[in-house]
Amino acid sequence: MIKRNLYCSVCGREVEGDEEIYAKMKAPEKTAMVEIKAYLKKNSEIICKDCYKNNLKIKGS
């Protein structure tokens, strides 16, 4: 199996397995079975939980 590493688009940190993430992406045009990590890596901005929380604090100020 191929290991696909995901990285936070804000801080660049590698996202660990089973870690909560947020993904900013467009809805897929077609419904199909895809390998989720490859799809996320190619079609989204991945944001780790810490960066997401920090961004909410900044916007809320």
C-alpha distance matrix in Angstrom:
0.0 3.8 6.5 9.4 12.6 15.6 19.1 22.5 24.5 27.7 27.2 24.0 22.6 18.9 18.4 17.2 15.1 17.6 20.1 22.4 22.3 24.4 23.4 26.1 25.4 27.1 26.7 24.6 26.9 25.2 23.6 20.3 16.9 14.6 11.4 13.7 12.4 12.5 15.8 17.3 16.5 18.2 21.0 22.2 23.7 22.0 24.6 24.2 26.7 29.0 29.5 30.0 32.6 34.3 34.6 36.2 38.7 39.6 40.2 42.2 44.5
3.8 0.0 3.8 6.3 9.6 12.7 16.1 19.6 21.4 24.7 24.2 20.9 19.8 16.2 16.2 15.6 14.3 17.2 19.1 21.2 20.6 22.5 21.3 23.8 23.1 25.0 25.0 23.1 25.5 24.2 23.1 20.1 17.1 14.1 10.7 12.6 10.5 10.1 13.7 14.9 13.6 15.2 18.3 19.5 20.8 19.3 22.1 22.0 24.8 27.0 27.1 27.8 30.6 32.0 32.1 34.0 36.5 37.1 37.7 40.0 42.2
6.5 3.8 0.0 3.8 6.3 9.7 12.9 16.5 18.6 21.6 20.9 17.7 16.3 12.6 12.6 12.0 11.1 14.3 15.8 18.2 17.7 19.9 19.1 21.9 21.7 24.1 24.5 23.1 25.9 25.0 23.9 21.3 18.3 15.1 11.5 12.1 9.3 9.8 13.5 13.7 12.1 14.6 17.5 18.0 18.7 16.8 19.2 18.7 21.5 23.5 23.8 24.7 27.4 28.7 29.0 31.0 33.3 34.0 34.8 37.0 39.0
9.4 6.3 3.8 0.0 3.8 6.5 9.9 13.4 15.2 18.4 18.1 14.9 14.0 10.6 10.6 11.1 10.7 13.7 14.5 16.3 15.1 16.9 15.8 18.3 18.2 20.7 21.4 20.2 23.2 22.7 21.9 19.6 17.1 13.6 10.1 10.1 6.6 6.9 10.5 10.3 8.4 11.0 14.0 14.3 15.0 13.3 16.0 16.1 19.1 21.1 21.0 21.8 24.7 25.9 25.9 28.0 30.4 30.9 31.6 33.9 36.0
12.6 9.6 6.3 3.8 0.0 3.8 6.6 10.2 12.5 15.3 14.6 11.4 10.3 6.9 7.4 8.5 9.3 12.5 12.5 14.4 13.1 15.2 14.5 17.2 17.8 20.8 21.9 21.4 24.6 24.6 24.0 22.1 19.8 16.3 12.9 11.9 8.1 9.1 12.1 10.6 8.5 11.7 14.3 13.7 13.5 11.3 13.4 13.1 16.4 18.0 17.8 19.0 21.9 22.8 23.0 25.3 27.5 27.9 28.9 31.2 33.1
15.6 12.7 9.7 6.5 3.8 0.0 3.8 6.9 9.2 12.1 12.0 9.3 8.6 5.8 5.5 8.0 9.3 11.8 10.8 11.9 9.9 11.6 11.0 13.6 14.6 17.9 19.3 19.3 22.7 23.2 22.7 21.4 19.5 16.1 13.1 11.1 7.5 9.0 10.9 8.4 6.6 10.2 12.1 10.7 10.0 7.6 9.7 9.9 13.2 15.0 14.5 15.5 18.5 19.5 19.5 21.7 24.0 24.4 25.3 27.6 29.6
19.1 16.1 12.9 9.9 6.6 3.8 0.0 3.8 6.2 8.7 8.3 5.5 5.5 4.3 5.4 9.0 11.4 13.6 11.6 12.4 10.0 11.3 11.1 13.2 14.9 18.4 20.5 21.0 24.4 25.3 25.2 24.3 22.7 19.3 16.6 14.3 10.9 12.1 13.5 10.5 8.4 11.7 13.1 11.0 9.1 6.7 7.9 8.1 11.9 12.8 11.8 13.5 16.5 16.8 16.9 19.5 21.5 21.6 22.7 25.2 26.9
22.5 19.6 16.5 13.4 10.2 6.9 3.8 0.0 3.8 5.4 5.7 4.8 5.4 6.4 6.6 10.4 13.0 14.3 11.5 11.4 8.5 9.2 9.5 11.3 13.8 17.5 19.8 21.0 24.5 25.9 25.8 25.4 24.2 21.1 18.8 16.0 13.1 14.5 15.0 11.5 10.2 13.2 13.6 10.6 7.7 5.2 4.7 5.5 9.2 9.8 8.2 9.9 13.0 13.2 13.1 15.8 17.8 17.8 19.0 21.5 23.1
24.5 21.4 18.6 15.2 12.5 9.2 6.2 3.8 0.0 3.8 6.1 5.6 8.2 9.6 10.3 14.1 16.5 17.8 15.0 14.4 11.0 10.4 9.7 10.2 12.5 16.0 18.9 20.2 23.4 25.2 25.7 25.6 24.9 21.7 19.9 17.2 14.5 15.2 15.1 11.8 10.2 12.2 12.3 9.4 5.9 5.6 5.8 8.2 11.6 12.0 9.3 10.7 14.1 13.7 12.6 15.7 17.9 17.1 17.9 20.9 22.4
27.7 24.7 21.6 18.4 15.3 12.1 8.7 5.4 3.8 0.0 3.8 5.9 8.3 11.0 11.7 15.3 18.1 19.1 15.8 15.0 12.0 11.4 11.6 11.9 14.9 18.4 21.4 23.1 26.3 28.3 28.8 28.9 28.2 25.2 23.4 20.4 17.9 18.9 18.7 15.2 14.0 16.0 15.8 12.5 8.8 8.2 6.4 8.0 10.7 10.0 6.8 8.9 11.9 10.6 9.8 13.3 14.9 13.9 15.3 18.2 19.3
27.2 24.2 20.9 18.1 14.6 12.0 8.3 5.7 6.1 3.8 0.0 3.8 5.6 9.0 10.5 13.8 17.1 18.5 15.2 15.1 12.8 13.3 14.1 15.2 18.1 21.7 24.4 25.9 29.3 31.0 31.2 31.0 29.9 26.7 24.4 21.7 18.7 19.9 20.5 17.0 15.4 17.9 18.3 15.3 11.8 10.3 8.4 8.3 11.0 9.5 7.3 10.5 12.7 11.2 11.7 15.1 16.0 15.4 17.4 20.0 20.7
24.0 20.9 17.7 14.9 11.4 9.3 5.5 4.8 5.6 5.9 3.8 0.0 3.8 6.5 8.9 12.3 15.6 17.6 14.8 15.4 13.1 13.9 14.1 15.4 17.8 21.3 24.0 24.9 28.2 29.7 29.8 29.2 28.0 24.6 22.0 19.7 16.4 17.3 18.3 15.2 13.0 15.6 16.7 14.2 11.2 9.7 9.1 9.2 12.6 11.9 10.2 13.0 15.6 14.7 15.0 18.3 19.5 19.0 20.8 23.5 24.4
22.6 19.8 16.3 14.0 10.3 8.6 5.5 5.4 8.2 8.3 5.6 3.8 0.0 3.8 6.3 9.1 12.7 14.7 12.1 13.3 11.8 13.7 14.6 16.7 19.2 22.9 25.1 26.0 29.5 30.6 30.3 29.5 27.8 24.5 21.6 19.2 15.9 17.5 18.9 15.7 13.9 17.1 18.3 15.8 13.0 10.5 9.5 8.1 11.2 10.6 10.1 13.0 15.1 14.7 15.8 18.7 19.8 19.9 21.9 24.1 25.2
18.9 16.2 12.6 10.6 6.9 5.8 4.3 6.4 9.6 11.0 9.0 6.5 3.8 0.0 3.8 6.3 9.6 12.3 10.4 12.3 11.1 13.5 14.2 16.9 18.8 22.4 24.1 24.6 28.1 28.8 28.2 27.1 25.0 21.7 18.6 16.5 13.0 14.8 16.7 13.9 12.1 15.5 17.2 15.1 13.2 10.3 10.3 8.9 12.0 12.4 12.5 14.8 17.0 17.3 18.3 20.9 22.3 22.8 24.5 26.6 28.0
18.4 16.2 12.6 10.6 7.4 5.5 5.4 6.6 10.3 11.7 10.5 8.9 6.3 3.8 0.0 3.8 6.7 8.8 6.7 8.7 7.9 10.9 12.0 15.2 17.3 20.8 22.2 22.8 26.5 27.0 26.1 25.0 22.9 19.9 16.9 14.4 11.3 13.9 15.4 12.4 11.6 15.3 16.4 14.1 12.5 9.0 8.9 6.9 9.6 11.0 11.7 13.1 15.3 16.4 17.4 19.4 21.1 22.1 23.5 25.3 27.1
17.2 15.6 12.0 11.1 8.5 8.0 9.0 10.4 14.1 15.3 13.8 12.3 9.1 6.3 3.8 0.0 3.8 6.4 5.6 8.9 9.6 13.2 14.7 18.2 20.0 23.5 24.3 24.8 28.5 28.6 27.2 25.9 23.3 20.6 17.3 15.1 12.3 15.2 17.1 14.5 14.1 17.9 19.1 17.1 15.9 12.3 12.2 9.6 11.3 12.8 14.4 15.6 17.2 18.7 20.2 21.8 23.3 24.8 26.2 27.6 29.5
15.1 14.3 11.1 10.7 9.3 9.3 11.4 13.0 16.5 18.1 17.1 15.6 12.7 9.6 6.7 3.8 0.0 3.8 5.4 8.8 10.2 13.7 15.0 18.7 20.1 23.2 23.5 23.7 27.3 27.0 25.2 23.7 20.9 18.4 15.2 13.1 10.9 14.3 16.1 14.1 14.4 18.0 19.2 17.6 17.1 13.6 14.0 11.8 13.0 15.2 17.0 17.5 19.1 21.2 22.4 23.6 25.4 27.1 28.2 29.4 31.6
17.6 17.2 14.3 13.7 12.5 11.8 13.6 14.3 17.8 19.1 18.5 17.6 14.7 12.3 8.8 6.4 3.8 0.0 3.8 6.5 9.1 12.6 14.6 18.3 19.9 22.9 22.9 23.4 27.1 26.7 24.7 23.5 20.8 18.9 16.1 13.6 12.3 16.0 17.1 14.9 16.0 19.6 20.0 18.2 17.7 14.1 14.1 11.7 11.9 14.6 16.7 16.6 17.8 20.4 21.6 22.2 24.2 26.3 27.1 27.9 30.4
20.1 19.1 15.8 14.5 12.5 10.8 11.6 11.5 15.0 15.8 15.2 14.8 12.1 10.4 6.7 5.6 5.4 3.8 0.0 3.8 6.3 10.1 12.6 16.2 18.4 21.7 22.2 23.2 27.0 27.2 25.5 24.8 22.5 20.4 17.7 14.7 13.1 16.6 17.4 14.5 15.4 19.0 19.2 16.7 15.6 11.8 11.0 8.2 8.2 10.8 13.0 13.0 14.1 16.6 18.0 18.7 20.5 22.5 23.5 24.4 26.7
22.4 21.2 18.2 16.3 14.4 11.9 12.4 11.4 14.4 15.0 15.1 15.4 13.3 12.3 8.7 8.9 8.8 6.5 3.8 0.0 3.8 7.1 10.1 13.6 16.1 19.3 19.7 21.3 25.1 25.5 24.0 23.8 22.0 20.1 18.0 14.5 13.5 17.0 16.9 13.7 15.3 18.6 18.0 15.2 14.0 10.5 9.3 7.0 6.1 9.6 11.4 10.4 11.7 14.6 15.6 15.8 18.0 20.2 20.7 21.5 24.1
22.3 20.6 17.7 15.1 13.1 9.9 10.0 8.5 11.0 12.0 12.8 13.1 11.8 11.1 7.9 9.6 10.2 9.1 6.3 3.8 0.0 3.8 6.6 10.1 12.7 16.1 17.0 18.7 22.5 23.4 22.3 22.3 20.9 18.7 16.7 13.1 11.8 14.9 14.4 10.9 12.4 15.5 14.7 11.6 10.2 6.8 5.8 4.8 5.5 9.1 9.6 8.5 10.8 13.4 13.5 14.3 16.9 18.5 18.8 20.2 22.8
24.4 22.5 19.9 16.9 15.2 11.6 11.3 9.2 10.4 11.4 13.3 13.9 13.7 13.5 10.9 13.2 13.7 12.6 10.1 7.1 3.8 0.0 3.8 6.7 9.7 13.0 14.3 16.5 20.1 21.5 20.9 21.4 20.6 18.6 17.3 13.6 12.8 15.3 13.9 10.4 12.2 14.6 13.0 9.6 8.2 5.9 5.1 6.3 6.9 10.2 9.5 7.4 10.3 12.8 11.9 12.5 15.7 16.9 16.5 18.2 21.1
23.4 21.3 19.1 15.8 14.5 11.0 11.1 9.5 9.7 11.6 14.1 14.1 14.6 14.2 12.0 14.7 15.0 14.6 12.6 10.1 6.6 3.8 0.0 3.8 6.1 9.6 11.2 13.2 16.8 18.4 18.2 18.8 18.4 16.2 15.3 11.7 11.2 12.9 11.0 7.5 9.6 11.4 9.3 6.0 5.5 4.6 6.1 8.7 10.3 13.3 11.9 10.0 13.4 15.4 13.8 14.8 18.2 18.7 18.0 20.2 23.1
26.1 23.8 21.9 18.3 17.2 13.6 13.2 11.3 10.2 11.9 15.2 15.4 16.7 16.9 15.2 18.2 18.7 18.3 16.2 13.6 10.1 6.7 3.8 0.0 3.8 7.2 9.7 12.3 15.5 17.8 18.2 19.4 19.7 17.6 17.4 14.0 13.8 14.7 12.2 9.2 11.0 11.7 8.8 5.5 5.1 6.6 7.9 11.3 12.8 15.2 13.1 11.0 14.5 16.0 13.6 14.5 18.1 18.1 16.8 19.3 22.2
25.4 23.1 21.7 18.2 17.8 14.6 14.9 13.8 12.5 14.9 18.1 17.8 19.2 18.8 17.3 20.0 20.1 19.9 18.4 16.1 12.7 9.7 6.1 3.8 0.0 3.8 6.5 8.7 11.8 14.2 15.0 16.4 17.1 15.2 15.6 12.7 13.1 13.3 10.2 8.2 10.3 9.9 6.4 4.6 6.6 8.8 11.1 14.5 16.2 18.8 16.7 14.8 18.2 19.7 17.3 18.1 21.8 21.6 20.1 22.7 25.6
27.1 25.0 24.1 20.7 20.8 17.9 18.4 17.5 16.0 18.4 21.7 21.3 22.9 22.4 20.8 23.5 23.2 22.9 21.7 19.3 16.1 13.0 9.6 7.2 3.8 0.0 3.8 6.3 8.7 11.7 13.1 15.0 16.6 15.3 16.6 14.2 15.3 14.9 11.4 10.5 12.8 11.5 7.7 7.6 10.1 12.5 14.9 18.2 19.7 22.4 20.3 18.1 21.4 23.0 20.3 20.8 24.5 24.3 22.4 24.8 27.9
26.7 25.0 24.5 21.4 21.9 19.3 20.5 19.8 18.9 21.4 24.4 24.0 25.1 24.1 22.2 24.3 23.5 22.9 22.2 19.7 17.0 14.3 11.2 9.7 6.5 3.8 0.0 3.8 6.4 8.9 9.9 12.3 14.2 13.6 15.5 13.3 15.3 15.2 11.4 11.3 14.3 13.1 9.6 10.0 13.0 14.7 17.1 20.0 21.2 24.2 22.6 20.1 23.3 25.3 22.8 22.9 26.7 26.9 24.8 26.9 30.2
24.6 23.1 23.1 20.2 21.4 19.3 21.0 21.0 20.2 23.1 25.9 24.9 26.0 24.6 22.8 24.8 23.7 23.4 23.2 21.3 18.7 16.5 13.2 12.3 8.7 6.3 3.8 0.0 3.8 5.5 6.9 9.0 11.3 10.9 13.3 12.0 14.3 13.5 9.8 10.9 13.7 12.0 9.1 10.8 14.3 16.0 18.9 21.7 23.3 26.4 24.9 22.8 26.1 28.0 25.7 26.1 29.9 30.0 28.2 30.4 33.6
26.9 25.5 25.9 23.2 24.6 22.7 24.4 24.5 23.4 26.3 29.3 28.2 29.5 28.1 26.5 28.5 27.3 27.1 27.0 25.1 22.5 20.1 16.8 15.5 11.8 8.7 6.4 3.8 0.0 3.8 6.9 9.5 12.6 12.8 15.8 15.1 17.6 16.3 12.7 14.4 16.8 14.5 11.8 14.0 17.5 19.5 22.5 25.4 27.0 30.1 28.4 26.3 29.5 31.4 28.9 29.2 33.0 33.0 30.9 33.2 36.4
25.2 24.2 25.0 22.7 24.6 23.2 25.3 25.9 25.2 28.3 31.0 29.7 30.6 28.8 27.0 28.6 27.0 26.7 27.2 25.5 23.4 21.5 18.4 17.8 14.2 11.7 8.9 5.5 3.8 0.0 3.8 6.2 9.7 10.7 14.2 14.2 17.1 15.8 12.6 14.9 17.5 15.4 13.4 15.9 19.5 21.0 24.1 26.7 28.3 31.6 30.2 28.1 31.3 33.5 31.2 31.5 35.3 35.5 33.7 35.8 39.0
23.6 23.1 23.9 21.9 24.0 22.7 25.2 25.8 25.7 28.8 31.2 29.8 30.3 28.2 26.1 27.2 25.2 24.7 25.5 24.0 22.3 20.9 18.2 18.2 15.0 13.1 9.9 6.9 6.9 3.8 0.0 3.8 7.1 9.1 12.6 12.6 16.0 15.4 12.4 14.7 17.7 16.3 14.5 16.6 20.2 21.0 24.0 26.1 27.4 30.9 30.0 27.8 30.8 33.3 31.4 31.5 35.2 35.8 34.1 35.9 39.3
20.3 20.1 21.3 19.6 22.1 21.4 24.3 25.4 25.6 28.9 31.0 29.2 29.5 27.1 25.0 25.9 23.7 23.5 24.8 23.8 22.3 21.4 18.8 19.4 16.4 15.0 12.3 9.0 9.5 6.2 3.8 0.0 3.8 6.1 9.9 10.9 14.3 13.4 11.1 14.0 16.6 15.4 14.5 16.9 20.5 21.0 24.2 26.0 27.6 31.1 30.4 28.6 31.7 34.1 32.4 32.8 36.5 37.1 35.7 37.7 40.9
16.9 17.1 18.3 17.1 19.8 19.5 22.7 24.2 24.9 28.2 29.9 28.0 27.8 25.0 22.9 23.3 20.9 20.8 22.5 22.0 20.9 20.6 18.4 19.7 17.1 16.6 14.2 11.3 12.6 9.7 7.1 3.8 0.0 3.8 7.0 8.6 12.1 11.7 10.2 13.1 15.6 15.1 14.9 16.9 20.3 20.2 23.3 24.7 26.3 29.8 29.5 27.9 30.9 33.4 32.2 32.6 36.1 37.0 35.9 37.8 41.0
14.6 14.1 15.1 13.6 16.3 16.1 19.3 21.1 21.7 25.2 26.7 24.6 24.5 21.7 19.9 20.6 18.4 18.9 20.4 20.1 18.7 18.6 16.2 17.6 15.2 15.3 13.6 10.9 12.8 10.7 9.1 6.1 3.8 0.0 3.8 5.8 8.7 7.9 6.8 10.0 12.0 11.7 12.0 14.2 17.5 17.3 20.7 22.1 24.1 27.4 26.9 25.7 28.9 31.1 29.9 30.8 34.2 34.9 34.1 36.1 39.2
11.4 10.7 11.5 10.1 12.9 13.1 16.6 18.8 19.9 23.4 24.4 22.0 21.6 18.6 16.9 17.3 15.2 16.1 17.7 18.0 16.7 17.3 15.3 17.4 15.6 16.6 15.5 13.3 15.8 14.2 12.6 9.9 7.0 3.8 0.0 3.8 5.8 5.6 6.2 8.8 10.2 10.9 12.1 13.7 16.5 15.7 18.9 19.9 22.1 25.3 25.0 24.3 27.3 29.4 28.7 29.7 32.9 33.7 33.3 35.4 38.2
13.7 12.6 12.1 10.1 11.9 11.1 14.3 16.0 17.2 20.4 21.7 19.7 19.2 16.5 14.4 15.1 13.1 13.6 14.7 14.5 13.1 13.6 11.7 14.0 12.7 14.2 13.3 12.0 15.1 14.2 12.6 10.9 8.6 5.8 3.8 0.0 3.8 5.5 5.0 6.1 8.5 9.9 10.3 11.1 13.5 12.5 15.6 16.6 18.6 21.9 21.6 20.6 23.6 25.9 25.1 26.0 29.2 30.1 29.7 31.6 34.6
12.4 10.5 9.3 6.6 8.1 7.5 10.9 13.1 14.5 17.9 18.7 16.4 15.9 13.0 11.3 12.3 10.9 12.3 13.1 13.5 11.8 12.8 11.2 13.8 13.1 15.3 15.3 14.3 17.6 17.1 16.0 14.3 12.1 8.7 5.8 3.8 0.0 3.8 5.4 5.1 6.0 8.5 9.9 10.2 12.0 10.5 13.6 14.4 17.0 19.9 19.6 19.2 22.3 24.2 23.6 25.0 28.0 28.7 28.7 30.8 33.5
12.5 10.1 9.8 6.9 9.1 9.0 12.1 14.5 15.2 18.9 19.9 17.3 17.5 14.8 13.9 15.2 14.3 16.0 16.6 17.0 14.9 15.3 12.9 14.7 13.3 14.9 15.2 13.5 16.3 15.8 15.4 13.4 11.7 7.9 5.6 5.5 3.8 0.0 3.8 5.5 5.1 6.1 8.5 10.0 12.4 12.0 15.5 16.9 19.8 22.5 21.7 21.4 24.8 26.3 25.4 27.1 30.1 30.5 30.3 32.8 35.3
15.8 13.7 13.5 10.5 12.1 10.9 13.5 15.0 15.1 18.7 20.5 18.3 18.9 16.7 15.4 17.1 16.1 17.1 17.4 16.9 14.4 13.9 11.0 12.2 10.2 11.4 11.4 9.8 12.7 12.6 12.4 11.1 10.2 6.8 6.2 5.0 5.4 3.8 0.0 3.8 5.5 5.3 5.8 7.8 11.0 11.3 14.9 16.9 19.5 22.4 21.3 20.5 24.0 25.6 24.3 25.7 29.0 29.2 28.6 31.1 33.8
17.3 14.9 13.7 10.3 10.6 8.4 10.5 11.5 11.8 15.2 17.0 15.2 15.7 13.9 12.4 14.5 14.1 14.9 14.5 13.7 10.9 10.4 7.5 9.2 8.2 10.5 11.3 10.9 14.4 14.9 14.7 14.0 13.1 10.0 8.8 6.1 5.1 5.5 3.8 0.0 3.8 5.5 5.3 5.2 7.7 7.5 11.1 13.2 15.8 18.6 17.5 16.7 20.2 21.8 20.6 22.0 25.2 25.6 25.1 27.5 30.2
16.5 13.6 12.1 8.4 8.5 6.6 8.4 10.2 10.2 14.0 15.4 13.0 13.9 12.1 11.6 14.1 14.4 16.0 15.4 15.3 12.4 12.2 9.6 11.0 10.3 12.8 14.3 13.7 16.8 17.5 17.7 16.6 15.6 12.0 10.2 8.5 6.0 5.1 5.5 3.8 0.0 3.8 5.9 6.1 7.6 7.6 11.3 13.4 16.6 18.9 17.4 17.5 21.0 22.1 21.0 23.0 26.0 25.9 25.9 28.6 30.9
18.2 15.2 14.6 11.0 11.7 10.2 11.7 13.2 12.2 16.0 17.9 15.6 17.1 15.5 15.3 17.9 18.0 19.6 19.0 18.6 15.5 14.6 11.4 11.7 9.9 11.5 13.1 12.0 14.5 15.4 16.3 15.4 15.1 11.7 10.9 9.9 8.5 6.1 5.3 5.5 3.8 0.0 3.8 6.2 8.7 10.2 13.9 16.5 19.7 21.9 20.1 19.9 23.6 24.5 22.9 24.9 28.0 27.6 27.2 30.1 32.5
21.0 18.3 17.5 14.0 14.3 12.1 13.1 13.6 12.3 15.8 18.3 16.7 18.3 17.2 16.4 19.1 19.2 20.0 19.2 18.0 14.7 13.0 9.3 8.8 6.4 7.7 9.6 9.1 11.8 13.4 14.5 14.5 14.9 12.0 12.1 10.3 9.9 8.5 5.8 5.3 5.9 3.8 0.0 3.8 7.3 9.5 13.1 16.1 18.8 21.3 19.3 18.4 22.1 23.3 21.2 22.9 26.2 25.9 25.0 27.8 30.4
22.2 19.5 18.0 14.3 13.7 10.7 11.0 10.6 9.4 12.5 15.3 14.2 15.8 15.1 14.1 17.1 17.6 18.2 16.7 15.2 11.6 9.6 6.0 5.5 4.6 7.6 10.0 10.8 14.0 15.9 16.6 16.9 16.9 14.2 13.7 11.1 10.2 10.0 7.8 5.2 6.1 6.2 3.8 0.0 3.8 6.1 9.5 12.7 15.3 17.7 15.6 14.6 18.4 19.5 17.5 19.1 22.5 22.2 21.4 24.2 26.8
23.7 20.8 18.7 15.0 13.5 10.0 9.1 7.7 5.9 8.8 11.8 11.2 13.0 13.2 12.5 15.9 17.1 17.7 15.6 14.0 10.2 8.2 5.5 5.1 6.6 10.1 13.0 14.3 17.5 19.5 20.2 20.5 20.3 17.5 16.5 13.5 12.0 12.4 11.0 7.7 7.6 8.7 7.3 3.8 0.0 3.8 6.5 10.0 12.8 14.7 12.2 11.6 15.4 16.1 14.2 16.3 19.4 18.9 18.5 21.5 23.7
22.0 19.3 16.8 13.3 11.3 7.6 6.7 5.2 5.6 8.2 10.3 9.7 10.5 10.3 9.0 12.3 13.6 14.1 11.8 10.5 6.8 5.9 4.6 6.6 8.8 12.5 14.7 16.0 19.5 21.0 21.0 21.0 20.2 17.3 15.7 12.5 10.5 12.0 11.3 7.5 7.6 10.2 9.5 6.1 3.8 0.0 3.8 6.7 9.7 11.9 10.1 9.8 13.5 14.6 13.5 15.5 18.3 18.5 18.6 21.1 23.4
24.6 22.1 19.2 16.0 13.4 9.7 7.9 4.7 5.8 6.4 8.4 9.1 9.5 10.3 8.9 12.2 14.0 14.1 11.0 9.3 5.8 5.1 6.1 7.9 11.1 14.9 17.1 18.9 22.5 24.1 24.0 24.2 23.3 20.7 18.9 15.6 13.6 15.5 14.9 11.1 11.3 13.9 13.1 9.5 6.5 3.8 0.0 3.8 6.5 8.3 6.4 6.2 9.8 10.8 10.1 12.2 14.8 15.2 15.7 18.0 20.2
24.2 22.0 18.7 16.1 13.1 9.9 8.1 5.5 8.2 8.0 8.3 9.2 8.1 8.9 6.9 9.6 11.8 11.7 8.2 7.0 4.8 6.3 8.7 11.3 14.5 18.2 20.0 21.7 25.4 26.7 26.1 26.0 24.7 22.1 19.9 16.6 14.4 16.9 16.9 13.2 13.4 16.5 16.1 12.7 10.0 6.7 3.8 0.0 3.8 5.6 5.5 6.2 8.7 10.1 10.7 12.5 14.5 15.6 16.7 18.4 20.5
26.7 24.8 21.5 19.1 16.4 13.2 11.9 9.2 11.6 10.7 11.0 12.6 11.2 12.0 9.6 11.3 13.0 11.9 8.2 6.1 5.5 6.9 10.3 12.8 16.2 19.7 21.2 23.3 27.0 28.3 27.4 27.6 26.3 24.1 22.1 18.6 17.0 19.8 19.5 15.8 16.6 19.7 18.8 15.3 12.8 9.7 6.5 3.8 0.0 3.8 5.6 5.1 6.1 8.6 9.9 10.7 12.5 14.4 15.4 16.5 18.7
29.0 27.0 23.5 21.1 18.0 15.0 12.8 9.8 12.0 10.0 9.5 11.9 10.6 12.4 11.0 12.8 15.2 14.6 10.8 9.6 9.1 10.2 13.3 15.2 18.8 22.4 24.2 26.4 30.1 31.6 30.9 31.1 29.8 27.4 25.3 21.9 19.9 22.5 22.4 18.6 18.9 21.9 21.3 17.7 14.7 11.9 8.3 5.6 3.8 0.0 3.8 5.4 5.2 6.2 8.6 10.0 10.7 12.4 14.4 15.4 16.9
29.5 27.1 23.8 21.0 17.8 14.5 11.8 8.2 9.3 6.8 7.3 10.2 10.1 12.5 11.7 14.4 17.0 16.7 13.0 11.4 9.6 9.5 11.9 13.1 16.7 20.3 22.6 24.9 28.4 30.2 30.0 30.4 29.5 26.9 25.0 21.6 19.6 21.7 21.3 17.5 17.4 20.1 19.3 15.6 12.2 10.1 6.4 5.5 5.6 3.8 0.0 3.8 5.5 5.0 6.0 8.6 9.8 10.5 12.2 14.1 15.5
30.0 27.8 24.7 21.8 19.0 15.5 13.5 9.9 10.7 8.9 10.5 13.0 13.0 14.8 13.1 15.6 17.5 16.6 13.0 10.4 8.5 7.4 10.0 11.0 14.8 18.1 20.1 22.8 26.3 28.1 27.8 28.6 27.9 25.7 24.3 20.6 19.2 21.4 20.5 16.7 17.5 19.9 18.4 14.6 11.6 9.8 6.2 6.2 5.1 5.4 3.8 0.0 3.8 5.5 5.1 6.4 8.8 10.0 10.7 12.3 14.6
32.6 30.6 27.4 24.7 21.9 18.5 16.5 13.0 14.1 11.9 12.7 15.6 15.1 17.0 15.3 17.2 19.1 17.8 14.1 11.7 10.8 10.3 13.4 14.5 18.2 21.4 23.3 26.1 29.5 31.3 30.8 31.7 30.9 28.9 27.3 23.6 22.3 24.8 24.0 20.2 21.0 23.6 22.1 18.4 15.4 13.5 9.8 8.7 6.1 5.2 5.5 3.8 0.0 3.8 5.4 5.1 6.4 8.8 10.0 10.5 12.6
34.3 32.0 28.7 25.9 22.8 19.5 16.8 13.2 13.7 10.6 11.2 14.7 14.7 17.3 16.4 18.7 21.2 20.4 16.6 14.6 13.4 12.8 15.4 16.0 19.7 23.0 25.3 28.0 31.4 33.5 33.3 34.1 33.4 31.1 29.4 25.9 24.2 26.3 25.6 21.8 22.1 24.5 23.3 19.5 16.1 14.6 10.8 10.1 8.6 6.2 5.0 5.5 3.8 0.0 3.8 5.4 5.1 6.3 8.7 9.8 10.9
34.6 32.1 29.0 25.9 23.0 19.5 16.9 13.1 12.6 9.8 11.7 15.0 15.8 18.3 17.4 20.2 22.4 21.6 18.0 15.6 13.5 11.9 13.8 13.6 17.3 20.3 22.8 25.7 28.9 31.2 31.4 32.4 32.2 29.9 28.7 25.1 23.6 25.4 24.3 20.6 21.0 22.9 21.2 17.5 14.2 13.5 10.1 10.7 9.9 8.6 6.0 5.1 5.4 3.8 0.0 3.8 5.4 5.1 6.2 8.5 10.1
36.2 34.0 31.0 28.0 25.3 21.7 19.5 15.8 15.7 13.3 15.1 18.3 18.7 20.9 19.4 21.8 23.6 22.2 18.7 15.8 14.3 12.5 14.8 14.5 18.1 20.8 22.9 26.1 29.2 31.5 31.5 32.8 32.6 30.8 29.7 26.0 25.0 27.1 25.7 22.0 23.0 24.9 22.9 19.1 16.3 15.5 12.2 12.5 10.7 10.0 8.6 6.4 5.1 5.4 3.8 0.0 3.8 5.5 5.1 6.0 8.7
38.7 36.5 33.3 30.4 27.5 24.0 21.5 17.8 17.9 14.9 16.0 19.5 19.8 22.3 21.1 23.3 25.4 24.2 20.5 18.0 16.9 15.7 18.2 18.1 21.8 24.5 26.7 29.9 33.0 35.3 35.2 36.5 36.1 34.2 32.9 29.2 28.0 30.1 29.0 25.2 26.0 28.0 26.2 22.5 19.4 18.3 14.8 14.5 12.5 10.7 9.8 8.8 6.4 5.1 5.4 3.8 0.0 3.8 5.5 5.0 6.3
39.6 37.1 34.0 30.9 27.9 24.4 21.6 17.8 17.1 13.9 15.4 19.0 19.9 22.8 22.1 24.8 27.1 26.3 22.5 20.2 18.5 16.9 18.7 18.1 21.6 24.3 26.9 30.0 33.0 35.5 35.8 37.1 37.0 34.9 33.7 30.1 28.7 30.5 29.2 25.6 25.9 27.6 25.9 22.2 18.9 18.5 15.2 15.6 14.4 12.4 10.5 10.0 8.8 6.3 5.1 5.5 3.8 0.0 3.8 5.5 5.4
40.2 37.7 34.8 31.6 28.9 25.3 22.7 19.0 17.9 15.3 17.4 20.8 21.9 24.5 23.5 26.2 28.2 27.1 23.5 20.7 18.8 16.5 18.0 16.8 20.1 22.4 24.8 28.2 30.9 33.7 34.1 35.7 35.9 34.1 33.3 29.7 28.7 30.3 28.6 25.1 25.9 27.2 25.0 21.4 18.5 18.6 15.7 16.7 15.4 14.4 12.2 10.7 10.0 8.7 6.2 5.1 5.5 3.8 0.0 3.8 5.6
42.2 40.0 37.0 33.9 31.2 27.6 25.2 21.5 20.9 18.2 20.0 23.5 24.1 26.6 25.3 27.6 29.4 27.9 24.4 21.5 20.2 18.2 20.2 19.3 22.7 24.8 26.9 30.4 33.2 35.8 35.9 37.7 37.8 36.1 35.4 31.6 30.8 32.8 31.1 27.5 28.6 30.1 27.8 24.2 21.5 21.1 18.0 18.4 16.5 15.4 14.1 12.3 10.5 9.8 8.5 6.0 5.0 5.5 3.8 0.0 3.8
44.5 42.2 39.0 36.0 33.1 29.6 26.9 23.1 22.4 19.3 20.7 24.4 25.2 28.0 27.1 29.5 31.6 30.4 26.7 24.1 22.8 21.1 23.1 22.2 25.6 27.9 30.2 33.6 36.4 39.0 39.3 40.9 41.0 39.2 38.2 34.6 33.5 35.3 33.8 30.2 30.9 32.5 30.4 26.8 23.7 23.4 20.2 20.5 18.7 16.9 15.5 14.6 12.6 10.9 10.1 8.7 6.3 5.4 5.6 3.8 0.0
